[in-house]
């Protein structure tokens, strides 16, 4: 293969095995250097105790509007504090330290997005733990992200800052996923939510919260800024545990537009599918324009035609999967409150929707990234 024509999705899909399987296969290399474990943790309980009045009733605001806002925030926190996420994180972090005896240092994040200060704090912790900074294979250590999308984003940002192992797609190497690989820092991502899988499978810079301007911005390290080409993060492995261990949202839920001061509910599988479908359709439209222009200006190329065909097939695959999820959601919405609603059918629909999304999401970001080559 020409490396720049090797779709990143093939690398991602090849590594979708449980985290503990990957660790077991690479135990020698992983034990030889320290590991920074970045995991998602429940949000602070201060608001929930204040609202409940169990510990600090004097902190409950008397203003009705403020009390309503705190209740909405409590509801949001309860949705974010999914016990399945906590169980997934606990199960895997304990295995890394106790079962596999890795030299681990824990780092947790409870916010929806990491900030620049949290990246700097995690990098400082990694250095104190023995991970060595250096690019082009001169760094040492492993950054492992476990849990939600925030943990994935923070792990990617820390790895980019420490190791700077970024290269153009045509020069990029495959993931460091065999026991014989030595040297250099590496990144392992183990998501347990759809947002986490989306963030883990994205080969673009991490997204951080700018707390001053209240914007979500990409974390552009010097390595990301040093190329004018399409880039790829080297030595990255994405794992995926069986769906029974993942924190999957409901298939369908109502959606109400929120005000800036309000907290949104957790998106359902239908929301995720609709967002993914909108992105791939927009990508297909832009891709069609670019292909027509390039064919007129520079003529057709066998390599480009092969890549175009591959991307077109991937777009069809993702679109079909997302459309199937939306059809299942419509079916569930229509059956709500109906006497014909069958729990067995509902569970079957949920499982089928999960399979569609777990297949579609890892393909989404590579479609965008590969399309930008054309």
KEBAMAR-93014 format. One record per atom (N, C-alpha, C): residue in one letter; x negated, y, z. Coordinates in pm, whole numbers, padded with zeros to 5 digits, always signed. Example, Ala and Ser with C-alpha at 12.3 -4.5 7.8 and 13.67 -1.06 7.14 Angstrom:
<rs>
A-01319-00569+00780A-01230-00450+00780A-01320-00330+00780S-01285-00225+00708S-01367-00106+00714S-01290+00003+00787
</rs>
This chain:
<rs>
X-00084-00120+00000X+00000+00000+00000X-00087+00124+00000X-00042+00230-00067X-00100+00360-00043X-00042+00411+00089X-00131+00454+00181X-00085+00488+00316X+00023+00594+00316X+00015+00694+00225X+00113+00802+00228X+00248+00758+00175X+00254+00639+00117X+00383+00587+00069X+00440+00482+00165X+00366+00453+00273X+00414+00356+00370X+00511+00427+00464X+00641+00404+00451X+00737+00478+00533X+00714+00453+00681X+00716+00560+00758X+00695+00549+00902X+00800+00460+00966X+00919+00456+00907X+01025+00373+00963X+00984+00226+00968X+00902+00180+00872X+00859+00041+00873X+00771+00013+00993X+00686+00110+01030X+00603+00095+01148X+00689+00092+01273X+00786+00185+01279X+00876+00191+01395X+00954+00061+01410X+01020+00018+01302X+01105-00101+01310X+01025-00226+01346X+00899-00231+01304X+00818-00349+01332X+00785-00361+01480X+00790-00249+01554X+00750-00250+01694X+00868-00246+01791X+00988-00262+01740X+01104-00256+01829X+01120-00387+01905X+01033-00407+02001X+01038-00521+02090X+01045-00467+02232X+01086-00549+02330X+01093-00501+02468X+00956-00453+02517X+00959-00353+02604X+00835-00296+02655X+00747-00402+02720X+00807-00489+02801X+00726-00588+02871X+00662-00688+02777X+00728-00716+02665X+00665-00802+02563X+00542-00736+02506X+00553-00607+02475X+00439-00534+02420X+00324-00530+02521X+00354-00502+02646X+00250-00497+02750X+00181-00632+02762X+00260-00739+02760X+00205-00874+02773X+00108-00905+02659X+00141-00861+02539X+00057-00889+02422X-00071-00805+02420X-00071-00692+02491X-00185-00600+02488X-00243-00576+02627X-00227-00674+02714X-00262-00657+02854X-00410-00625+02875X-00497-00685+02796X-00640-00663+02814X-00679-00519+02791X-00634-00462+02681X-00667-00324+02649X-00604-00227+02748X-00479-00253+02786X-00409-00162+02875X-00467-00163+03016X-00520-00278+03060X-00581-00284+03193X-00718-00216+03199X-00777-00195+03083X-00913-00140+03080X-00919+00010+03104X-00805+00078+03100X-00803+00223+03121X-00676+00263+03194X-00675+00380+03258X-00556+00421+03334X-00436+00455+03245X-00317+00441+03303X-00193+00470+03232X-00113+00576+03308X-00072+00679+03239X+00018+00779+03296X+00160+00738+03260X+00243+00710+03360X+00381+00669+03338X+00473+00789+03355X+00531+00835+03246X+00625+00947+03251X+00766+00891+03239X+00846+00909+03342X+00981+00851+03342X+01084+00955+03380X+01207+00931+03337X+01317+01019+03374X+01365+00982+03514X+01408+01082+03589X+01457+01058+03724X+01587+01133+03744X+01667+01095+03843X+01793+01165+03867X+01769+01312+03898X+01862+01400+03861X+01848+01543+03894X+01858+01565+04044X+01811+01679+04093X+01819+01708+04237X+01961+01700+04289X+01975+01659+04413X+02109+01640+04472X+02160+01762+04546X+02088+01872+04540X+02125+01991+04619X+02265+02040+04585X+02297+02043+04456X+02428+02096+04416X+02539+02002+04458X+02514+01873+04445X+02620+01777+04477X+02653+01781+04626X+02551+01796+04716X+02581+01800+04858X+02653+01930+04894X+02618+02039+04822X+02685+02166+04851X+02831+02161+04812X+02858+02103+04697X+02996+02096+04649X+03078+02003+04736X+03018+01890+04775X+03090+01794+04857X+03110+01846+04998X+03018+01935+05043X+03029+01990+05177X+02981+01895+05284X+02903+01792+05246X+02861+01693+05344X+02745+01740+05430X+02659+01830+05374X+02541+01871+05450X+02532+02022+05468X+02566+02095+05365X+02550+02241+05372X+02679+02310+05329X+02786+02295+05407X+02914+02355+05368X+02908+02507+05359X+02815+02571+05433X+02808+02717+05430X+02760+02768+05295X+02697+02678+05214X+02645+02721+05084X+02751+02717+04975X+02872+02668+05009X+02978+02664+04909X+03029+02806+04884X+03024+02852+04760X+03068+02989+04733X+03218+03003+04753X+03256+03120+04800X+03399+03145+04821X+03467+03189+04693X+03391+03244+04601X+03449+03288+04475X+03497+03167+04395X+03622+03171+04350X+03682+03058+04282X+03609+03024+04152X+03566+03126+04077X+03496+03105+03952X+03362+03036+03975X+03290+03076+04079X+03161+03014+04110X+03180+02869+04153X+03284+02844+04230X+03311+02707+04273X+03344+02619+04154X+03420+02673+04059X+03453+02598+03938X+03327+02564+03859X+03237+02662+03851X+03113+02641+03776X+03027+02534+03844X+03020+02536+03977X+02942+02436+04049X+03001+02297+04032X+03133+02288+04029X+03198+02159+04008X+03166+02105+03870X+03165+02195+03770X+03129+02153+03634X+02985+02105+03629X+02896+02175+03702X+02756+02134+03704X+02740+02000+03774X+02816+01978+03881X+02813+01850+03950X+02857+01737+03857X+02965+01763+03783X+03014+01664+03688X+02908+01632+03584X+02839+01737+03535X+02733+01719+03437X+02620+01635+03496X+02581+01664+03621X+02474+01590+03685X+02512+01443+03704X+02636+01419+03743X+02680+01281+03761X+02674+01204+03630X+02707+01271+03519X+02699+01206+03388X+02553+01179+03350X+02465+01276+03382X+02323+01259+03351X+02259+01153+03440X+02306+01144+03563X+02250+01050+03660X+02311+00912+03639X+02289+00856+03522X+02343+00725+03487X+02264+00618+03561X+02333+00536+03638X+02265+00432+03716X+02190+00335+03627X+02234+00319+03502X+02166+00228+03410X+02029+00283+03370X+02019+00415+03359X+01889+00476+03329X+01794+00453+03446X+01844+00476+03568X+01762+00455+03686X+01717+00310+03698X+01809+00216+03672X+01775+00074+03680X+01671+00036+03575X+01684+00091+03455X+01588+00064+03347X+01450+00115+03385X+01445+00237+03437X+01316+00297+03475X+01253+00216+03588X+01332+00183+03690X+01279+00108+03804X+01227-00029+03761X+01305-00096+03679X+01268-00231+03635X+01134-00230+03562X+01115-00134+03474X+00994-00132+03392X+00874-00073+03465X+00893+00032+03542X+00780+00092+03613X+00725-00005+03718X+00813-00076+03786X+00766-00174+03884X+00692-00289+03817X+00740-00330+03699X+00673-00439+03628X+00531-00400+03586X+00515-00275+03540X+00383-00231+03495X+00281-00236+03608X+00323-00194+03727X+00229-00189+03840X+00216-00323+03911X+00327-00393+03933X+00324-00514+04015X+00304-00642+03934X+00379-00655+03825X+00370-00777+03746X+00245-00779+03658X+00212-00666+03595X+00100-00662+03502X-00026-00599+03561X-00013-00544+03681X-00129-00492+03754X-00205-00386+03673X-00131-00296+03608X-00195-00187+03536X-00229-00075+03633X-00328+00004+03598X-00366+00120+03679X-00274+00236+03641X-00165+00248+03712X-00062+00345+03673X-00057+00463+03768X-00021+00578+03711X+00003+00700+03789X+00140+00753+03746X+00234+00768+03840X+00370+00808+03803X+00385+00958+03785X+00473+00994+03693X+00511+01134+03670X+00657+01132+03627X+00741+01212+03690X+00884+01207+03660X+00934+01342+03609X+01044+01337+03534X+01111+01458+03485X+01261+01441+03504X+01326+01544+03561X+01470+01535+03587X+01550+01633+03503X+01483+01721+03429X+01554+01819+03347X+01589+01762+03211X+01673+01832+03137X+01715+01785+03005X+01603+01797+02902X+01515+01898+02918X+01401+01918+02830X+01278+01953+02915X+01160+01910+02873X+01039+01955+02942X+01009+02101+02908X+00931+02166+02991X+00885+02302+02966X+00734+02300+02948X+00678+02411+02905X+00534+02418+02886X+00461+02397+03017X+00516+02449+03126X+00451+02430+03256X+00453+02283+03299X+00563+02213+03268X+00568+02070+03304X+00469+01989+03222X+00443+02031+03097X+00342+01964+03014X+00203+01984+03076X+00173+02109+03114X+00043+02138+03174X+00023+02062+03304X+00128+02054+03385X+00120+01981+03512X+00094+01832+03487X+00163+01774+03388X+00145+01632+03358X+00006+01605+03301X-00044+01695+03217X-00179+01680+03161X-00283+01686+03273X-00266+01780+03366X-00359+01790+03480X-00355+01663+03564X-00236+01608+03586X-00223+01483+03661X-00292+01368+03588X-00275+01363+03456X-00339+01258+03376X-00491+01264+03387X-00545+01384+03382X-00691+01399+03391X-00741+01357+03529X-00668+01394+03634X-00707+01352+03769X-00702+01201+03783X-00608+01138+03709X-00593+00992+03716X-00699+00918+03636X-00776+00991+03553X-00883+00926+03478X-00864+00919+03329X-00749+00963+03278X-00733+00967+03132X-00827+01073+03076X-00892+01043+02967X-00994+01132+02912X-00941+01204+02789X-00962+01333+02787X-00920+01415+02676X-01017+01400+02559X-00965+01396+02437X-01050+01386+02320X-00971+01343+02199X-01006+01396+02083X-00936+01365+01959X-01015+01266+01876X-00953+01220+01767X-01017+01129+01670X-01076+01006+01738X-01002+00951+01834X-01045+00826+01897X-01140+00843+02013X-01175+00967+02051X-01269+00987+02160X-01201+00995+02296X-01069+01007+02297X-00997+01008+02424X-00983+00867+02480X-00931+00858+02600X-00915+00726+02661X-00797+00727+02757X-00721+00618+02755X-00606+00605+02843X-00478+00589+02763X-00370+00559+02833X-00241+00538+02769X-00135+00620+02838X-00056+00691+02760X+00061+00763+02810X+00184+00679+02777X+00263+00645+02877X+00381+00561+02858X+00505+00639+02901X+00596+00663+02808X+00721+00730+02838X+00833+00629+02854X+00909+00640+02962X+01016+00544+02992X+01143+00617+03030X+01253+00587+02960X+01383+00641+03001X+01451+00727+02899X+01482+00850+02935X+01566+00939+02855X+01485+01014+02751X+01557+01097+02674X+01492+01178+02572X+01391+01276+02632X+01420+01330+02751X+01328+01424+02815X+01194+01357+02845X+01199+01232+02890X+01075+01158+02918X+00998+01132+02789X+01069+01105+02680X+01003+01082+02552X+00934+01210+02504X+01004+01323+02513X+00949+01450+02468X+00826+01488+02550X+00834+01470+02682X+00721+01505+02768X+00602+01414+02740X+00627+01285+02721X+00518+01190+02693X+00449+01225+02561X+00527+01260+02459X+00468+01298+02330X+00385+01425+02343X+00437+01523+02418X+00365+01648+02435X+00234+01628+02510X+00236+01543+02612X+00115+01516+02689X+00012+01442+02603X+00057+01343+02527X-00034+01268+02440X-00093+01358+02332X-00012+01446+02274X-00061+01539+02173X-00166+01633+02231X-00142+01680+02354X-00235+01773+02418X-00365+01704+02457X-00354+01582+02510X-00473+01509+02554X-00556+01455+02438X-00487+01385+02347X-00558+01308+02245X-00562+01378+02109X-00462+01461+02080X-00459+01533+01953X-00475+01443+01832X-00420+01320+01843X-00441+01221+01737X-00338+01238+01627X-00350+01347+01553X-00258+01382+01446X-00333+01381+01315X-00272+01327+01210X-00336+01324+01079X-00230+01340+00972X-00272+01375+00851X-00177+01381+00740X-00129+01240+00711X-00010+01228+00657X+00049+01097+00633X-00040+01009+00545X-00108+01069+00449X-00189+00989+00358X-00315+00935+00425X-00356+00998+00539X-00476+00953+00609X-00445+00881+00738X-00316+00871+00773X-00278+00818+00904X-00305+00670+00913X-00331+00626+01037X-00354+00484+01063X-00228+00423+01121X-00223+00291+01125X-00108+00224+01184X-00118+00227+01335X-00014+00184+01402X-00011+00187+01548X-00112+00091+01607X-00155+00127+01727X-00251+00042+01797X-00172-00062+01875X-00136-00171+01808X-00046-00267+01871X-00102-00409+01871X-00234-00422+01876X-00289-00556+01886X-00395-00558+01995X-00417-00676+02048X-00505-00691+02164X-00650-00662+02132X-00689-00664+02006X-00828-00643+01969X-00863-00495+01953X-00764-00407+01953X-00790-00265+01935X-00862-00209+02058X-00961-00125+02037X-01036-00069+02147X-01057+00080+02124X-01071+00154+02235X-01107+00294+02226X-00992+00383+02184X-01003+00511+02228X-00902+00608+02189X-00781+00604+02280X-00715+00719+02290X-00593+00723+02368X-00474+00676+02286X-00371+00630+02353X-00253+00581+02282X-00126+00623+02355X-00015+00613+02284X+00116+00654+02334X+00214+00541+02315X+00285+00505+02422X+00388+00401+02418X+00519+00464+02466X+00625+00448+02389X+00755+00508+02422X+00860+00399+02438X+00927+00398+02553X+01028+00297+02583X+01159+00366+02619X+01239+00404+02520X+01365+00474+02548X+01474+00380+02595X+01570+00436+02671X+01686+00354+02712X+01817+00424+02684X+01812+00539+02615X+01933+00610+02574X+01924+00639+02425X+02037+00674+02364X+02036+00708+02221X+01951+00833+02196X+01963+00931+02286X+01881+01050+02274X+01733+01018+02288X+01703+00923+02377X+01564+00880+02395X+01511+00810+02272X+01593+00725+02211X+01551+00656+02089X+01531+00754+01975X+01619+00853+01966X+01608+00955+01861X+01476+01031+01878X+01444+01071+02002X+01320+01145+02029X+01197+01058+02005X+01205+00932+02046X+01090+00842+02033X+01057+00813+01887X+01160+00798+01804X+01138+00761+01664X+01106+00882+01577X+01113+01002+01634X+01078+01123+01559X+00928+01142+01561X+00870+01156+01443X+00726+01172+01432X+00686+01319+01422X+00768+01407+01474X+00743+01550+01471X+00699+01597+01609X+00654+01723+01622X+00613+01773+01754X+00724+01764+01857X+00685+01757+01984X+00783+01751+02093X+00864+01880+02100X+00983+01869+02155X+01068+01986+02175X+01064+02027+02322X+01031+02153+02346X+01021+02206+02481X+01121+02320+02500X+01159+02341+02624X+01248+02452+02658X+01165+02575+02690X+01187+02682+02614X+01127+02811+02645X+01217+02878+02748X+01173+02884+02873X+01258+02932+02982X+01277+03084+02978X+01192+03154+02906X+01204+03300+02897X+01314+03339+02798X+01303+03287+02676X+01400+03322+02572X+01515+03223+02563X+01512+03116+02646X+01616+03013+02648X+01635+02952+02509X+01524+02907+02452X+01524+02844+02320X+01456+02708+02329X+01496+02618+02239X+01427+02491+02224X+01327+02505+02109X+01199+02491+02140X+01094+02516+02041X+01000+02397+02031X+00938+02374+01914X+00841+02265+01901X+00711+02299+01972X+00650+02197+02029X+00522+02213+02099X+00410+02192+01998X+00363+02301+01939X+00263+02293+01833X+00124+02303+01892X+00061+02188+01916X-00077+02187+01962X-00167+02224+01845X-00295+02244+01873X-00389+02283+01767X-00395+02179+01656X-00377+02052+01692X-00382+01946+01591X-00266+01958+01492X-00147+01993+01543X-00032+02008+01455X-00047+02130+01365X-00120+02230+01411X-00134+02353+01335X-00250+02351+01236X-00334+02247+01242X-00456+02247+01161X-00437+02187+01022X-00316+02142+00989X-00289+02082+00859X-00179+02160+00787X-00187+02160+00656X-00080+02218+00574X+00007+02109+00512X-00023+01984+00547X+00047+01871+00487X+00148+01813+00586X+00222+01710+00540X+00311+01636+00629X+00226+01552+00723X+00254+01561+00853X+00168+01499+00953X+00232+01377+01016X+00148+01296+01077X+00194+01177+01147X+00112+01159+01274X+00179+01120+01382X+00112+01094+01509X+00058+00950+01507X-00073+00936+01522X-00135+00803+01520X-00118+00731+01653X-00145+00601+01650X-00153+00519+01770X-00033+00537+01863X+00084+00528+01804X+00209+00538+01878X+00291+00412+01859X+00342+00359+01969X+00425+00239+01965X+00559+00271+02029X+00667+00234+01962X+00802+00250+02016X+00856+00111+02047X+00904+00092+02168X+00962-00037+02208X+01112-00018+02233X+01186-00126+02233X+01330-00119+02258X+01375-00248+02326X+01426-00234+02447X+01476-00348+02522X+01613-00390+02469X+01658-00511+02502X+01793-00555+02460X+01900-00457+02503X+02007-00447+02425X+02110-00346+02448X+02175-00357+02586X+02172-00476+02646X+02235-00490+02778X+02161-00411+02886X+02035-00374+02860X+01959-00295+02955X+01965-00145+02925X+02025-00106+02814X+02025+00033+02773X+02146+00108+02829X+02133+00238+02841X+02243+00323+02890X+02317+00381+02771X+02411+00306+02720X+02486+00348+02602X+02610+00428+02643X+02640+00537+02571X+02758+00617+02603X+02886+00549+02555X+03003+00603+02588X+03128+00547+02536X+03135+00563+02384X+03216+00481+02321X+03230+00488+02177X+03300+00616+02135X+03402+00654+02210X+03482+00772+02173X+03516+00852+02297X+03509+00982+02284X+03557+01072+02389X+03598+01203+02322X+03691+01274+02385X+03736+01400+02329X+03624+01503+02338X+03626+01598+02248X+03523+01702+02245X+03589+01838+02253X+03546+01916+02351X+03597+02052+02366X+03480+02149+02360X+03486+02247+02269X+03378+02347+02263X+03359+02414+02398X+03232+02433+02437X+03205+02489+02570X+03154+02633+02559X+03171+02706+02668X+03116+02840+02678X+02971+02829+02725X+02898+02938+02713X+02757+02936+02748X+02735+02897+02894X+02825+02937+02983X+02808+02911+03125X+02857+02774+03167X+02916+02700+03075X+02973+02570+03109X+02878+02457+03073X+02906+02339+03126X+02823+02222+03103X+02900+02122+03018X+02835+02075+02914X+02903+01984+02821X+02901+01842+02876X+02996+01764+02833X+02999+01623+02872X+02899+01545+02786X+02869+01425+02830X+02775+01342+02756X+02834+01307+02619X+02757+01322+02512X+02811+01288+02379X+02839+01139+02368X+02944+01106+02296X+02979+00966+02274X+02901+00911+02155X+02916+00782+02130X+02851+00723+02013X+02904+00787+01884X+03031+00823+01884X+03090+00888+01766X+03026+01024+01741X+02997+01100+01847X+02930+01229+01832X+02791+01211+01772X+02717+01113+01823X+02582+01087+01773X+02587+01046+01625X+02683+00960+01591X+02696+00914+01453X+02731+01029+01360X+02821+01118+01404X+02859+01232+01321X+02741+01325+01299X+02661+01347+01404X+02543+01433+01390X+02441+01372+01294X+02418+01242+01309X+02322+01174+01221X+02370+01176+01076X+02499+01154+01057X+02555+01155+00921X+02541+01292+00858X+02566+01397+00933X+02551+01533+00881X+02407+01560+00838X+02312+01511+00916X+02171+01534+00885X+02129+01461+00758X+02167+01334+00744X+02123+01259+00626X+02192+01310+00499X+02317+01353+00510X+02385+01408+00392X+02320+01539+00349X+02283+01622+00446X+02214+01746+00414X+02078+01718+00352X+02008+01616+00406X+01878+01577+00351X+01894+01527+00208X+01998+01448+00183X+02022+01396+00048X+02048+01509-00051X+02122+01610-00008X+02152+01724-00095X+02024+01800-00131X+01942+01829-00029X+01815+01901-00052X+01721+01816-00137X+01717+01686-00109X+01630+01595-00183X+01667+01592-00330X+01796+01591-00360X+01841+01589-00499X+01796+01715-00573X+01803+01829-00504X+01758+01955-00564X+01608+01951-00591X+01530+01904-00491X+01384+01900-00505X+01340+01805-00616X+01407+01689-00626X+01371+01591-00728X+01395+01650-00867X+01510+01714-00885X+01542+01774-01015X+01440+01881-01052X+01402+01962-00955X+01304+02069-00981X+01167+02011-01014X+01122+01912-00933X+00990+01854-00954X+00980+01782-01088X+01088+01716-01128X+01087+01645-01257X+01074+01744-01374X+01137+01859-01358X+01128+01960-01464X+00990+02024-01470X+00931+02048-01352X+00804+02123-01347X+00682+02034-01371X+00677+01920-01298X+00556+01837-01303X+00578+01702-01368X+00697+01671-01410X+00723+01541-01473X+00739+01430-01370X+00779+01314-01415X+00804+01201-01327X+00674+01131-01291X+00672+01070-01173X+00556+00996-01123X+00605+00863-01068X+00532+00755-01100X+00572+00623-01050X+00573+00619-00898X+00470+00678-00836X+00463+00678-00690X+00580+00755-00630X+00609+00870-00687X+00720+00950-00635X+00853+00881-00658X+00867+00815-00772X+00993+00744-00799X+01016+00632-00699X+00908+00561-00664X+00921+00453-00564X+00963+00509-00429X+00901+00621-00391X+00936+00683-00263X+01080+00736-00266X+01121+00793-00378X+01258+00842-00392X+01359+00729-00377X+01329+00616-00440X+01418+00501-00432X+01428+00450-00289X+01313+00446-00222X+01313+00398-00083X+01396+00490+00007X+01374+00621-00007X+01448+00717+00075X+01597+00709+00046X+01634+00695-00081X+01775+00683-00119X+01839+00562-00052X+01767+00449-00050X+01820+00329+00015X+01835+00348+00165X+01737+00417+00226X+01744+00444+00369X+01862+00536+00401X+01886+00635+00315X+01999+00726+00335X+02131+00648+00328X+02141+00556+00233X+02261+00473+00221X+02281+00388+00346X+02171+00331+00396X+02179+00245+00514X+02228+00322+00636X+02169+00440+00659X+02206+00522+00775X+02349+00574+00759X+02383+00621+00640X+02518+00673+00617X+02624+00567+00640X+02597+00447+00591X+02692+00338+00608X+02709+00301+00755X+02598+00296+00828X+02604+00262+00971X+02682+00368+01048X+02654+00496+01021X+02723+00605+01091X+02872+00608+01058X+02905+00586+00931X+03045+00582+00891X+03119+00468+00961X+03052+00355+00977X+03114+00241+01046X+03142+00274+01192X+03049+00345+01257X+03070+00386+01396X+03190+00479+01407X+03202+00572+01314X+03314+00666+01316X+03447+00595+01292X+03446+00495+01206X+03568+00417+01181X+03609+00341+01307X+03511+00286+01378X+03540+00215+01503X+03593+00312+01608X+03539+00434+01611X+03585+00534+01707X+03728+00577+01678X+03760+00593+01550X+03898+00629+01511X+03995+00519+01554X+03952+00396+01535X+04035+00281+01574X+04061+00283+01724X+03955+00314+01803X+03972+00318+01948X+04060+00436+01989X+04041+00550+01925X+04121+00668+01960X+04270+00643+01934X+04301+00575+01827X+04440+00546+01794X+04502+00445+01890X+04418+00357+01943X+04471+00251+02031X+04481+00292+02177X+04426+00411+02212X+04432+00457+02351X+04577+00475+02395X+04608+00416+02506X+04743+00426+02559X+04842+00334+02493X+04796+00259+02394X+04886+00168+02324X+04895+00035+02398X+05011-00027+02391X+05028-00158+02455X+04952-00267+02382X+04911-00237+02258X+04834-00335+02179X+04684-00326+02204X+04644-00236+02293X+04501-00219+02322X+04446-00344+02390X+04346-00406+02330X+04289-00531+02379X+04148-00505+02429X+04121-00544+02556X+03988-00521+02615X+03880-00596+02540X+03912-00714+02489X+03813-00794+02416X+03775-00723+02286X+03876-00672+02215X+03849-00599+02091X+03768-00473+02118X+03802-00404+02228X+03729-00281+02264X+03582-00311+02290X+03555-00416+02366X+03416-00454+02396X+03341-00493+02269X+03411-00563+02181X+03350-00605+02054X+03317-00483+01967X+03410-00386+01964X+03386-00264+01887X+03268-00185+01942X+03259-00178+02074X+03148-00107+02137X+03015-00173+02102X+03010-00303+02109X+02886-00375+02078X+02846-00356+01932X+02944-00359+01843X+02916-00340+01701X+02866-00198+01674X+02928-00099+01740X+02885+00040+01723X+02743+00059+01775X+02711-00004+01886X+02575+00003+01940X+02474-00051+01839X+02504-00164+01780X+02413-00225+01683X+02391-00133+01564X+02499-00070+01516X+02488+00023+01403X+02396+00140+01437X+02415+00198+01556X+02335+00315+01593X+02190+00279+01623X+02168+00165+01686X+02031+00122+01716X+01954+00091+01588X+02026+00059+01482X+01962+00036+01353X+01942+00168+01278X+02036+00261+01293X+02032+00385+01214X+01936+00489+01270X+01936+00507+01401X+01859+00618+01460X+01710+00611+01431X+01644+00494+01443X+01500+00492+01412X+01468+00526+01267X+01566+00517+01179X+01544+00548+01038X+01562+00697+01007X+01627+00769+01098X+01670+00905+01067X+01554+01002+01048X+01468+01015+01148X+01357+01109+01138X+01260+01073+01026X+01227+00944+01007X+01140+00910+00893X+01199+00951+00758X+01332+00946+00742X+01393+00992+00618X+01360+01138+00593X+01375+01220+00697X+01347+01363+00684X+01200+01387+00655X+01114+01317+00730X+00969+01338+00716X+00919+01292+00581X+00967+01177+00534X+00923+01129+00404X+00979+01214+00291X+01100+01269+00310X+01160+01354+00207X+01078+01480+00185X+01014+01527+00291X+00937+01651+00279X+00810+01633+00197X+00770+01507+00171X+00653+01481+00087X+00684+01514-00058X+00809+01490-00099X+00847+01506-00240X+00855+01652-00281
</rs>
